[in-house]
Amino acid sequence: MPDKSMKQMQQEVHEYISQFKEGYFSPLSMLARMTEEVGELAREVNHSFGEKPKKKDEPENSIEYELGDILFILICFANSLQIDLQQAHDAVMHKFNTRDKDRWTKLNTD
């Protein structure tokens, strides 16, 4: 499967959501949903790297699956507010590459 651009992912999610009468949820509902998904990710990380093993009857999920859920709701959130995630990403990377360029210890690349 070829790599998808962020624009393609946003379009794919939009096409999926557009087939339903309900459309996108409100921003507040999507924030609540994202919070739920982040909680599910936290649970998986805790099971994988923390001191809390899964119960025998708990369903098998994965960090990858939970990150996918978060990405889906993030794209829904952005689409509902007409936010281009590629532009948002570029703006954030510019900030990190300028304002925060000396914040962390760089690896020696010699």
Biopython code that builds the backbone (N, CA, C, O; Angstrom):
import numpy as np
from Bio.PDB.StructureBuilder import StructureBuilder

atoms = [
    (1, "MET", "N", (0.851, -1.184, 0.000)),
    (1, "MET", "CA", (0.000, 0.000, 0.000)),
    (1, "MET", "C", (0.897, 1.248, 0.000)),
    (1, "MET", "O", (1.761, 1.383, 0.867)),
    (2, "PRO", "N", (0.704, 2.143, -0.945)),
    (2, "PRO", "CA", (1.554, 3.341, -1.008)),
    (2, "PRO", "C", (1.281, 4.275, 0.174)),
    (2, "PRO", "O", (0.193, 4.291, 0.750)),
    (3, "ASP", "N", (2.308, 5.047, 0.508)),
    (3, "ASP", "CA", (2.147, 6.027, 1.586)),
    (3, "ASP", "C", (1.085, 7.049, 1.210)),
    (3, "ASP", "O", (0.932, 7.414, 0.045)),
    (4, "LYS", "N", (0.356, 7.501, 2.224)),
    (4, "LYS", "CA", (-0.663, 8.529, 2.007)),
    (4, "LYS", "C", (-0.164, 9.839, 2.589)),
    (4, "LYS", "O", (0.507, 9.864, 3.621)),
    (5, "SER", "N", (-0.498, 10.913, 1.919)),
    (5, "SER", "CA", (-0.195, 12.228, 2.466)),
    (5, "SER", "C", (-1.244, 12.563, 3.526)),
    (5, "SER", "O", (-2.298, 11.931, 3.593)),
    (6, "MET", "N", (-0.946, 13.541, 4.331)),
    (6, "MET", "CA", (-1.921, 13.983, 5.328)),
    (6, "MET", "C", (-3.188, 14.482, 4.640)),
    (6, "MET", "O", (-4.296, 14.231, 5.114)),
    (7, "LYS", "N", (-3.025, 15.185, 3.525)),
    (7, "LYS", "CA", (-4.183, 15.672, 2.771)),
    (7, "LYS", "C", (-5.048, 14.501, 2.312)),
    (7, "LYS", "O", (-6.275, 14.571, 2.382)),
    (8, "GLN", "N", (-4.417, 13.429, 1.845)),
    (8, "GLN", "CA", (-5.167, 12.245, 1.423)),
    (8, "GLN", "C", (-5.892, 11.602, 2.606)),
    (8, "GLN", "O", (-7.038, 11.171, 2.479)),
    (9, "MET", "N", (-5.222, 11.542, 3.747)),
    (9, "MET", "CA", (-5.876, 10.970, 4.929)),
    (9, "MET", "C", (-7.067, 11.823, 5.353)),
    (9, "MET", "O", (-8.120, 11.292, 5.705)),
    (10, "GLN", "N", (-6.903, 13.142, 5.320)),
    (10, "GLN", "CA", (-8.017, 14.018, 5.680)),
    (10, "GLN", "C", (-9.178, 13.832, 4.704)),
    (10, "GLN", "O", (-10.338, 13.833, 5.114)),
    (11, "GLN", "N", (-8.872, 13.674, 3.417)),
    (11, "GLN", "CA", (-9.921, 13.470, 2.417)),
    (11, "GLN", "C", (-10.609, 12.122, 2.618)),
    (11, "GLN", "O", (-11.832, 12.027, 2.515)),
    (12, "GLU", "N", (-9.835, 11.094, 2.901)),
    (12, "GLU", "CA", (-10.394, 9.758, 3.121)),
    (12, "GLU", "C", (-11.361, 9.747, 4.309)),
    (12, "GLU", "O", (-12.444, 9.167, 4.231)),
    (13, "VAL", "N", (-10.960, 10.392, 5.405)),
    (13, "VAL", "CA", (-11.833, 10.473, 6.578)),
    (13, "VAL", "C", (-13.076, 11.289, 6.242)),
    (13, "VAL", "O", (-14.184, 10.939, 6.648)),
    (14, "HIS", "N", (-12.886, 12.380, 5.499)),
    (14, "HIS", "CA", (-14.037, 13.220, 5.139)),
    (14, "HIS", "C", (-15.041, 12.431, 4.295)),
    (14, "HIS", "O", (-16.247, 12.524, 4.522)),
    (15, "GLU", "N", (-14.558, 11.670, 3.343)),
    (15, "GLU", "CA", (-15.443, 10.855, 2.521)),
    (15, "GLU", "C", (-16.193, 9.827, 3.363)),
    (15, "GLU", "O", (-17.373, 9.563, 3.130)),
    (16, "TYR", "N", (-15.507, 9.254, 4.335)),
    (16, "TYR", "CA", (-16.157, 8.285, 5.210)),
    (16, "TYR", "C", (-17.259, 8.954, 6.036)),
    (16, "TYR", "O", (-18.387, 8.464, 6.074)),
    (17, "ILE", "N", (-16.939, 10.061, 6.692)),
    (17, "ILE", "CA", (-17.898, 10.751, 7.563)),
    (17, "ILE", "C", (-19.057, 11.313, 6.750)),
    (17, "ILE", "O", (-20.193, 11.330, 7.224)),
    (18, "SER", "N", (-18.785, 11.771, 5.537)),
    (18, "SER", "CA", (-19.816, 12.413, 4.707)),
    (18, "SER", "C", (-20.938, 11.470, 4.279)),
    (18, "SER", "O", (-21.981, 11.930, 3.815)),
    (19, "GLN", "N", (-20.745, 10.189, 4.424)),
    (19, "GLN", "CA", (-21.802, 9.258, 4.029)),
    (19, "GLN", "C", (-22.887, 9.111, 5.098)),
    (19, "GLN", "O", (-23.888, 8.428, 4.882)),
    (20, "PHE", "N", (-22.683, 9.759, 6.259)),
    (20, "PHE", "CA", (-23.636, 9.653, 7.356)),
    (20, "PHE", "C", (-24.351, 10.976, 7.582)),
    (20, "PHE", "O", (-23.733, 12.039, 7.530)),
    (21, "LYS", "N", (-25.644, 10.908, 7.830)),
    (21, "LYS", "CA", (-26.457, 12.097, 8.056)),
    (21, "LYS", "C", (-25.925, 12.922, 9.237)),
    (21, "LYS", "O", (-25.968, 14.152, 9.212)),
    (22, "GLU", "N", (-25.432, 12.243, 10.252)),
    (22, "GLU", "CA", (-24.964, 12.948, 11.458)),
    (22, "GLU", "C", (-23.725, 13.804, 11.195)),
    (22, "GLU", "O", (-23.538, 14.826, 11.857)),
    (23, "GLY", "N", (-22.889, 13.415, 10.257)),
    (23, "GLY", "CA", (-21.669, 14.176, 9.956)),
    (23, "GLY", "C", (-20.703, 14.195, 11.128)),
    (23, "GLY", "O", (-20.674, 13.278, 11.948)),
    (24, "TYR", "N", (-19.923, 15.247, 11.188)),
    (24, "TYR", "CA", (-18.944, 15.377, 12.269)),
    (24, "TYR", "C", (-19.652, 15.753, 13.567)),
    (24, "TYR", "O", (-20.662, 16.457, 13.557)),
    (25, "PHE", "N", (-19.108, 15.275, 14.679)),
    (25, "PHE", "CA", (-19.618, 15.665, 15.990)),
    (25, "PHE", "C", (-19.173, 17.098, 16.275)),
    (25, "PHE", "O", (-18.326, 17.647, 15.571)),
    (26, "SER", "N", (-19.744, 17.686, 17.300)),
    (26, "SER", "CA", (-19.345, 19.037, 17.705)),
    (26, "SER", "C", (-17.918, 18.995, 18.254)),
    (26, "SER", "O", (-17.445, 17.940, 18.677)),
    (27, "PRO", "N", (-17.230, 20.148, 18.249)),
    (27, "PRO", "CA", (-15.866, 20.169, 18.784)),
    (27, "PRO", "C", (-15.776, 19.657, 20.223)),
    (27, "PRO", "O", (-14.832, 18.948, 20.571)),
    (28, "LEU", "N", (-16.740, 20.009, 21.049)),
    (28, "LEU", "CA", (-16.693, 19.551, 22.444)),
    (28, "LEU", "C", (-16.843, 18.029, 22.521)),
    (28, "LEU", "O", (-16.151, 17.377, 23.304)),
    (29, "SER", "N", (-17.728, 17.473, 21.727)),
    (29, "SER", "CA", (-17.890, 16.016, 21.704)),
    (29, "SER", "C", (-16.623, 15.336, 21.192)),
    (29, "SER", "O", (-16.222, 14.291, 21.704)),
    (30, "MET", "N", (-15.998, 15.933, 20.182)),
    (30, "MET", "CA", (-14.774, 15.325, 19.665)),
    (30, "MET", "C", (-13.633, 15.413, 20.666)),
    (30, "MET", "O", (-12.810, 14.501, 20.752)),
    (31, "LEU", "N", (-13.579, 16.492, 21.415)),
    (31, "LEU", "CA", (-12.559, 16.588, 22.455)),
    (31, "LEU", "C", (-12.783, 15.514, 23.510)),
    (31, "LEU", "O", (-11.827, 14.900, 23.985)),
    (32, "ALA", "N", (-14.034, 15.285, 23.878)),
    (32, "ALA", "CA", (-14.343, 14.224, 24.836)),
    (32, "ALA", "C", (-13.939, 12.866, 24.263)),
    (32, "ALA", "O", (-13.358, 12.037, 24.964)),
    (33, "ARG", "N", (-14.246, 12.645, 22.997)),
    (33, "ARG", "CA", (-13.897, 11.373, 22.361)),
    (33, "ARG", "C", (-12.388, 11.194, 22.299)),
    (33, "ARG", "O", (-11.877, 10.101, 22.541)),
    (34, "MET", "N", (-11.667, 12.276, 21.972)),
    (34, "MET", "CA", (-10.210, 12.189, 21.931)),
    (34, "MET", "C", (-9.647, 11.868, 23.311)),
    (34, "MET", "O", (-8.705, 11.086, 23.442)),
    (35, "THR", "N", (-10.233, 12.477, 24.334)),
    (35, "THR", "CA", (-9.794, 12.205, 25.696)),
    (35, "THR", "C", (-10.003, 10.732, 26.045)),
    (35, "THR", "O", (-9.148, 10.113, 26.679)),
    (36, "GLU", "N", (-11.133, 10.178, 25.632)),
    (36, "GLU", "CA", (-11.384, 8.746, 25.845)),
    (36, "GLU", "C", (-10.316, 7.902, 25.151)),
    (36, "GLU", "O", (-9.782, 6.959, 25.735)),
    (37, "GLU", "N", (-10.014, 8.246, 23.915)),
    (37, "GLU", "CA", (-9.034, 7.476, 23.145)),
    (37, "GLU", "C", (-7.636, 7.580, 23.758)),
    (37, "GLU", "O", (-6.894, 6.598, 23.780)),
    (38, "VAL", "N", (-7.280, 8.758, 24.251)),
    (38, "VAL", "CA", (-5.976, 8.917, 24.907)),
    (38, "VAL", "C", (-5.932, 8.069, 26.179)),
    (38, "VAL", "O", (-4.893, 7.501, 26.517)),
    (39, "GLY", "N", (-7.062, 7.986, 26.879)),
    (39, "GLY", "CA", (-7.132, 7.114, 28.055)),
    (39, "GLY", "C", (-6.917, 5.655, 27.682)),
    (39, "GLY", "O", (-6.237, 4.925, 28.402)),
    (40, "GLU", "N", (-7.494, 5.221, 26.557)),
    (40, "GLU", "CA", (-7.295, 3.849, 26.100)),
    (40, "GLU", "C", (-5.838, 3.605, 25.721)),
    (40, "GLU", "O", (-5.302, 2.526, 25.975)),
    (41, "LEU", "N", (-5.196, 4.605, 25.113)),
    (41, "LEU", "CA", (-3.769, 4.503, 24.801)),
    (41, "LEU", "C", (-2.962, 4.385, 26.095)),
    (41, "LEU", "O", (-2.054, 3.560, 26.188)),
    (42, "ALA", "N", (-3.292, 5.205, 27.084)),
    (42, "ALA", "CA", (-2.585, 5.158, 28.361)),
    (42, "ALA", "C", (-2.696, 3.773, 28.991)),
    (42, "ALA", "O", (-1.729, 3.252, 29.546)),
    (43, "ARG", "N", (-3.868, 3.195, 28.900)),
    (43, "ARG", "CA", (-4.070, 1.852, 29.449)),
    (43, "ARG", "C", (-3.164, 0.838, 28.746)),
    (43, "ARG", "O", (-2.541, 0.002, 29.402)),
    (44, "GLU", "N", (-3.091, 0.910, 27.413)),
    (44, "GLU", "CA", (-2.238, -0.015, 26.665)),
    (44, "GLU", "C", (-0.758, 0.188, 26.995)),
    (44, "GLU", "O", (-0.011, -0.781, 27.134)),
    (45, "VAL", "N", (-0.341, 1.441, 27.118)),
    (45, "VAL", "CA", (1.056, 1.725, 27.463)),
    (45, "VAL", "C", (1.352, 1.189, 28.865)),
    (45, "VAL", "O", (2.418, 0.623, 29.108)),
    (46, "ASN", "N", (0.411, 1.371, 29.774)),
    (46, "ASN", "CA", (0.595, 0.870, 31.133)),
    (46, "ASN", "C", (0.687, -0.651, 31.141)),
    (46, "ASN", "O", (1.484, -1.218, 31.889)),
    (47, "HIS", "N", (-0.120, -1.317, 30.316)),
    (47, "HIS", "CA", (-0.052, -2.781, 30.239)),
    (47, "HIS", "C", (1.281, -3.235, 29.650)),
    (47, "HIS", "O", (1.850, -4.233, 30.091)),
    (48, "SER", "N", (1.773, -2.509, 28.665)),
    (48, "SER", "CA", (3.008, -2.905, 27.985)),
    (48, "SER", "C", (4.275, -2.532, 28.735)),
    (48, "SER", "O", (5.253, -3.280, 28.722)),
    (49, "PHE", "N", (4.260, -1.369, 29.392)),
    (49, "PHE", "CA", (5.490, -0.867, 29.994)),
    (49, "PHE", "C", (5.374, -0.581, 31.484)),
    (49, "PHE", "O", (6.375, -0.287, 32.137)),
    (50, "GLY", "N", (4.187, -0.663, 32.019)),
    (50, "GLY", "CA", (3.982, -0.345, 33.426)),
    (50, "GLY", "C", (3.862, -1.593, 34.283)),
    (50, "GLY", "O", (4.237, -2.695, 33.884)),
    (51, "GLU", "N", (3.339, -1.381, 35.441)),
    (51, "GLU", "CA", (3.235, -2.461, 36.420)),
    (51, "GLU", "C", (1.847, -3.085, 36.459)),
    (51, "GLU", "O", (1.557, -3.872, 37.360)),
    (52, "LYS", "N", (0.986, -2.754, 35.506)),
    (52, "LYS", "CA", (-0.387, -3.239, 35.537)),
    (52, "LYS", "C", (-0.626, -4.219, 34.392)),
    (52, "LYS", "O", (-0.886, -3.795, 33.266)),
    (53, "PRO", "N", (-0.543, -5.513, 34.660)),
    (53, "PRO", "CA", (-0.809, -6.472, 33.581)),
    (53, "PRO", "C", (-2.287, -6.506, 33.222)),
    (53, "PRO", "O", (-3.151, -6.126, 34.013)),
    (54, "LYS", "N", (-2.551, -6.970, 32.008)),
    (54, "LYS", "CA", (-3.944, -7.107, 31.568)),
    (54, "LYS", "C", (-4.620, -8.239, 32.332)),
    (54, "LYS", "O", (-3.993, -9.220, 32.731)),
    (55, "LYS", "N", (-5.925, -8.062, 32.518)),
    (55, "LYS", "CA", (-6.727, -9.151, 33.067)),
    (55, "LYS", "C", (-6.909, -10.191, 31.961)),
    (55, "LYS", "O", (-6.844, -9.863, 30.776)),
    (56, "LYS", "N", (-7.134, -11.422, 32.349)),
    (56, "LYS", "CA", (-7.267, -12.495, 31.361)),
    (56, "LYS", "C", (-8.435, -12.274, 30.413)),
    (56, "LYS", "O", (-8.384, -12.704, 29.261)),
    (57, "ASP", "N", (-9.493, -11.606, 30.883)),
    (57, "ASP", "CA", (-10.671, -11.420, 30.039)),
    (57, "ASP", "C", (-10.668, -10.089, 29.283)),
    (57, "ASP", "O", (-11.644, -9.766, 28.606)),
    (58, "GLU", "N", (-9.581, -9.311, 29.389)),
    (58, "GLU", "CA", (-9.503, -8.039, 28.664)),
    (58, "GLU", "C", (-9.192, -8.275, 27.200)),
    (58, "GLU", "O", (-8.378, -9.139, 26.873)),
    (59, "PRO", "N", (-9.831, -7.515, 26.307)),
    (59, "PRO", "CA", (-9.561, -7.705, 24.878)),
    (59, "PRO", "C", (-8.144, -7.299, 24.519)),
    (59, "PRO", "O", (-7.540, -6.437, 25.158)),
    (60, "GLU", "N", (-7.629, -7.942, 23.481)),
    (60, "GLU", "CA", (-6.305, -7.611, 22.985)),
    (60, "GLU", "C", (-6.391, -6.351, 22.131)),
    (60, "GLU", "O", (-7.040, -6.353, 21.086)),
    (61, "ASN", "N", (-5.766, -5.319, 22.553)),
    (61, "ASN", "CA", (-5.590, -4.110, 21.765)),
    (61, "ASN", "C", (-4.099, -3.891, 21.649)),
    (61, "ASN", "O", (-3.315, -4.683, 22.172)),
    (62, "SER", "N", (-3.702, -2.856, 20.988)),
    (62, "SER", "CA", (-2.283, -2.570, 20.884)),
    (62, "SER", "C", (-2.094, -1.062, 20.893)),
    (62, "SER", "O", (-3.024, -0.296, 20.639)),
    (63, "ILE", "N", (-0.894, -0.664, 21.186)),
    (63, "ILE", "CA", (-0.555, 0.759, 21.148)),
    (63, "ILE", "C", (-0.781, 1.280, 19.730)),
    (63, "ILE", "O", (-1.285, 2.388, 19.548)),
    (64, "GLU", "N", (-0.416, 0.496, 18.742)),
    (64, "GLU", "CA", (-0.597, 0.901, 17.341)),
    (64, "GLU", "C", (-2.082, 1.155, 17.032)),
    (64, "GLU", "O", (-2.428, 2.161, 16.412)),
    (65, "TYR", "N", (-2.943, 0.247, 17.465)),
    (65, "TYR", "CA", (-4.380, 0.382, 17.226)),
    (65, "TYR", "C", (-4.924, 1.633, 17.911)),
    (65, "TYR", "O", (-5.709, 2.376, 17.321)),
    (66, "GLU", "N", (-4.510, 1.865, 19.150)),
    (66, "GLU", "CA", (-4.999, 3.037, 19.889)),
    (66, "GLU", "C", (-4.488, 4.327, 19.262)),
    (66, "GLU", "O", (-5.220, 5.316, 19.213)),
    (67, "LEU", "N", (-3.250, 4.338, 18.784)),
    (67, "LEU", "CA", (-2.746, 5.527, 18.082)),
    (67, "LEU", "C", (-3.544, 5.770, 16.805)),
    (67, "LEU", "O", (-3.797, 6.916, 16.437)),
    (68, "GLY", "N", (-3.938, 4.694, 16.132)),
    (68, "GLY", "CA", (-4.783, 4.824, 14.945)),
    (68, "GLY", "C", (-6.124, 5.453, 15.276)),
    (68, "GLY", "O", (-6.618, 6.293, 14.524)),
    (69, "ASP", "N", (-6.722, 5.053, 16.401)),
    (69, "ASP", "CA", (-7.981, 5.662, 16.841)),
    (69, "ASP", "C", (-7.801, 7.152, 17.108)),
    (69, "ASP", "O", (-8.648, 7.965, 16.738)),
    (70, "ILE", "N", (-6.690, 7.500, 17.755)),
    (70, "ILE", "CA", (-6.424, 8.913, 18.059)),
    (70, "ILE", "C", (-6.220, 9.696, 16.763)),
    (70, "ILE", "O", (-6.716, 10.814, 16.628)),
    (71, "LEU", "N", (-5.499, 9.115, 15.820)),
    (71, "LEU", "CA", (-5.282, 9.791, 14.536)),
    (71, "LEU", "C", (-6.613, 10.024, 13.819)),
    (71, "LEU", "O", (-6.829, 11.100, 13.260)),
    (72, "PHE", "N", (-7.504, 9.037, 13.828)),
    (72, "PHE", "CA", (-8.806, 9.183, 13.187)),
    (72, "PHE", "C", (-9.597, 10.325, 13.812)),
    (72, "PHE", "O", (-10.127, 11.171, 13.091)),
    (73, "ILE", "N", (-9.686, 10.362, 15.130)),
    (73, "ILE", "CA", (-10.485, 11.418, 15.770)),
    (73, "ILE", "C", (-9.794, 12.772, 15.612)),
    (73, "ILE", "O", (-10.471, 13.794, 15.503)),
    (74, "LEU", "N", (-8.468, 12.799, 15.597)),
    (74, "LEU", "CA", (-7.743, 14.052, 15.354)),
    (74, "LEU", "C", (-8.066, 14.593, 13.962)),
    (74, "LEU", "O", (-8.290, 15.791, 13.791)),
    (75, "ILE", "N", (-8.087, 13.705, 12.973)),
    (75, "ILE", "CA", (-8.420, 14.133, 11.614)),
    (75, "ILE", "C", (-9.868, 14.602, 11.551)),
    (75, "ILE", "O", (-10.163, 15.615, 10.916)),
    (76, "CYS", "N", (-10.779, 13.873, 12.206)),
    (76, "CYS", "CA", (-12.176, 14.323, 12.259)),
    (76, "CYS", "C", (-12.268, 15.714, 12.870)),
    (76, "CYS", "O", (-12.966, 16.582, 12.347)),
    (77, "PHE", "N", (-11.571, 15.922, 13.965)),
    (77, "PHE", "CA", (-11.588, 17.209, 14.669)),
    (77, "PHE", "C", (-11.098, 18.309, 13.727)),
    (77, "PHE", "O", (-11.744, 19.348, 13.588)),
    (78, "ALA", "N", (-9.959, 18.077, 13.085)),
    (78, "ALA", "CA", (-9.395, 19.072, 12.169)),
    (78, "ALA", "C", (-10.340, 19.339, 10.996)),
    (78, "ALA", "O", (-10.581, 20.492, 10.639)),
    (79, "ASN", "N", (-10.868, 18.283, 10.406)),
    (79, "ASN", "CA", (-11.771, 18.447, 9.265)),
    (79, "ASN", "C", (-12.992, 19.268, 9.644)),
    (79, "ASN", "O", (-13.424, 20.135, 8.884)),
    (80, "SER", "N", (-13.545, 18.996, 10.813)),
    (80, "SER", "CA", (-14.766, 19.701, 11.219)),
    (80, "SER", "C", (-14.530, 21.194, 11.388)),
    (80, "SER", "O", (-15.461, 21.993, 11.283)),
    (81, "LEU", "N", (-13.286, 21.567, 11.650)),
    (81, "LEU", "CA", (-12.934, 22.980, 11.838)),
    (81, "LEU", "C", (-12.186, 23.546, 10.632)),
    (81, "LEU", "O", (-11.629, 24.641, 10.704)),
    (82, "GLN", "N", (-12.171, 22.794, 9.514)),
    (82, "GLN", "CA", (-11.480, 23.180, 8.279)),
    (82, "GLN", "C", (-10.006, 23.526, 8.540)),
    (82, "GLN", "O", (-9.496, 24.528, 8.039)),
    (83, "ILE", "N", (-9.346, 22.695, 9.318)),
    (83, "ILE", "CA", (-7.925, 22.869, 9.603)),
    (83, "ILE", "C", (-7.132, 21.910, 8.734)),
    (83, "ILE", "O", (-7.388, 20.706, 8.735)),
    (84, "ASP", "N", (-6.177, 22.437, 7.999)),
    (84, "ASP", "CA", (-5.266, 21.636, 7.180)),
    (84, "ASP", "C", (-4.150, 21.149, 8.104)),
    (84, "ASP", "O", (-3.320, 21.940, 8.551)),
    (85, "LEU", "N", (-4.132, 19.852, 8.387)),
    (85, "LEU", "CA", (-3.151, 19.312, 9.334)),
    (85, "LEU", "C", (-1.726, 19.403, 8.814)),
    (85, "LEU", "O", (-0.791, 19.485, 9.611)),
    (86, "GLN", "N", (-1.534, 19.390, 7.499)),
    (86, "GLN", "CA", (-0.187, 19.557, 6.954)),
    (86, "GLN", "C", (0.336, 20.954, 7.287)),
    (86, "GLN", "O", (1.486, 21.109, 7.698)),
    (87, "GLN", "N", (-0.506, 21.962, 7.110)),
    (87, "GLN", "CA", (-0.109, 23.328, 7.457)),
    (87, "GLN", "C", (0.131, 23.465, 8.957)),
    (87, "GLN", "O", (1.077, 24.130, 9.378)),
    (88, "ALA", "N", (-0.726, 22.834, 9.764)),
    (88, "ALA", "CA", (-0.548, 22.884, 11.220)),
    (88, "ALA", "C", (0.775, 22.227, 11.610)),
    (88, "ALA", "O", (1.512, 22.748, 12.447)),
    (89, "HIS", "N", (1.066, 21.087, 11.000)),
    (89, "HIS", "CA", (2.332, 20.387, 11.264)),
    (89, "HIS", "C", (3.527, 21.255, 10.872)),
    (89, "HIS", "O", (4.484, 21.384, 11.634)),
    (90, "ASP", "N", (3.464, 21.848, 9.681)),
    (90, "ASP", "CA", (4.572, 22.692, 9.216)),
    (90, "ASP", "C", (4.811, 23.870, 10.155)),
    (90, "ASP", "O", (5.958, 24.227, 10.424)),
    (91, "ALA", "N", (3.735, 24.476, 10.653)),
    (91, "ALA", "CA", (3.867, 25.611, 11.581)),
    (91, "ALA", "C", (4.516, 25.167, 12.889)),
    (91, "ALA", "O", (5.360, 25.873, 13.440)),
    (92, "VAL", "N", (4.125, 24.012, 13.376)),
    (92, "VAL", "CA", (4.706, 23.507, 14.627)),
    (92, "VAL", "C", (6.178, 23.147, 14.428)),
    (92, "VAL", "O", (7.007, 23.440, 15.290)),
    (93, "MET", "N", (6.509, 22.516, 13.304)),
    (93, "MET", "CA", (7.904, 22.179, 13.048)),
    (93, "MET", "C", (8.762, 23.429, 12.913)),
    (93, "MET", "O", (9.912, 23.445, 13.351)),
    (94, "HIS", "N", (8.206, 24.483, 12.304)),
    (94, "HIS", "CA", (8.936, 25.749, 12.218)),
    (94, "HIS", "C", (9.236, 26.269, 13.626)),
    (94, "HIS", "O", (10.342, 26.729, 13.909)),
    (95, "LYS", "N", (8.238, 26.189, 14.496)),
    (95, "LYS", "CA", (8.433, 26.634, 15.888)),
    (95, "LYS", "C", (9.539, 25.828, 16.552)),
    (95, "LYS", "O", (10.421, 26.400, 17.192)),
    (96, "PHE", "N", (9.504, 24.498, 16.408)),
    (96, "PHE", "CA", (10.528, 23.667, 17.043)),
    (96, "PHE", "C", (11.904, 23.928, 16.460)),
    (96, "PHE", "O", (12.904, 23.893, 17.178)),
    (97, "ASN", "N", (11.961, 24.189, 15.163)),
    (97, "ASN", "CA", (13.249, 24.406, 14.511)),
    (97, "ASN", "C", (13.800, 25.809, 14.704)),
    (97, "ASN", "O", (14.956, 26.062, 14.365)),
    (98, "THR", "N", (13.009, 26.719, 15.236)),
    (98, "THR", "CA", (13.493, 28.080, 15.487)),
    (98, "THR", "C", (13.528, 28.343, 16.998)),
    (98, "THR", "O", (14.608, 28.396, 17.587)),
    (99, "ARG", "N", (12.411, 28.499, 17.602)),
    (99, "ARG", "CA", (12.347, 28.829, 19.026)),
    (99, "ARG", "C", (13.021, 27.776, 19.900)),
    (99, "ARG", "O", (13.715, 28.117, 20.857)),
    (100, "ASP", "N", (12.822, 26.506, 19.580)),
    (100, "ASP", "CA", (13.331, 25.423, 20.429)),
    (100, "ASP", "C", (14.596, 24.760, 19.883)),
    (100, "ASP", "O", (14.964, 23.673, 20.329)),
    (101, "LYS", "N", (15.261, 25.401, 18.925)),
    (101, "LYS", "CA", (16.384, 24.739, 18.263)),
    (101, "LYS", "C", (17.543, 24.415, 19.206)),
    (101, "LYS", "O", (18.291, 23.472, 18.948)),
    (102, "ASP", "N", (17.708, 25.165, 20.279)),
    (102, "ASP", "CA", (18.807, 24.907, 21.217)),
    (102, "ASP", "C", (18.311, 24.391, 22.569)),
    (102, "ASP", "O", (19.053, 24.405, 23.552)),
    (103, "ARG", "N", (17.086, 23.946, 22.616)),
    (103, "ARG", "CA", (16.493, 23.521, 23.884)),
    (103, "ARG", "C", (17.025, 22.175, 24.362)),
    (103, "ARG", "O", (17.149, 21.949, 25.565)),
    (104, "TRP", "N", (17.339, 21.285, 23.432)),
    (104, "TRP", "CA", (17.758, 19.930, 23.789)),
    (104, "TRP", "C", (19.189, 19.682, 23.362)),
    (104, "TRP", "O", (19.708, 20.374, 22.486)),
    (105, "THR", "N", (19.829, 18.703, 23.972)),
    (105, "THR", "CA", (21.207, 18.354, 23.642)),
    (105, "THR", "C", (21.216, 17.573, 22.343)),
    (105, "THR", "O", (20.612, 16.506, 22.244)),
    (106, "LYS", "N", (21.902, 18.109, 21.352)),
    (106, "LYS", "CA", (21.958, 17.453, 20.040)),
    (106, "LYS", "C", (22.950, 16.308, 20.067)),
    (106, "LYS", "O", (23.940, 16.328, 20.799)),
    (107, "LEU", "N", (22.656, 15.308, 19.247)),
    (107, "LEU", "CA", (23.583, 14.189, 19.085)),
    (107, "LEU", "C", (24.808, 14.683, 18.334)),
    (107, "LEU", "O", (24.706, 15.568, 17.485)),
    (108, "ASN", "N", (25.950, 14.121, 18.641)),
    (108, "ASN", "CA", (27.162, 14.447, 17.928)),
    (108, "ASN", "C", (27.110, 13.706, 16.598)),
    (108, "ASN", "O", (27.104, 12.475, 16.572)),
    (109, "THR", "N", (27.074, 14.440, 15.504)),
    (109, "THR", "CA", (26.947, 13.828, 14.190)),
    (109, "THR", "C", (28.282, 13.753, 13.450)),
    (109, "THR", "O", (28.299, 13.538, 12.238)),
    (110, "ASP", "N", (29.377, 13.923, 14.144)),
    (110, "ASP", "CA", (30.707, 13.851, 13.504)),
    (110, "ASP", "C", (31.113, 12.434, 13.267)),
    (110, "ASP", "O", (32.196, 12.182, 12.740)),
]
sb = StructureBuilder()
sb.init_structure("model")
sb.init_model(0)
sb.init_chain("A")
sb.init_seg("    ")
for serial, (resi, resn, name, xyz) in enumerate(atoms, 1):
    if name == "N":
        sb.init_residue(resn, " ", resi, " ")
    sb.init_atom(name, np.array(xyz, "f"), 0.0, 1.0, " ", f" {name:<3s}", serial, name[0])
structure = sb.get_structure()
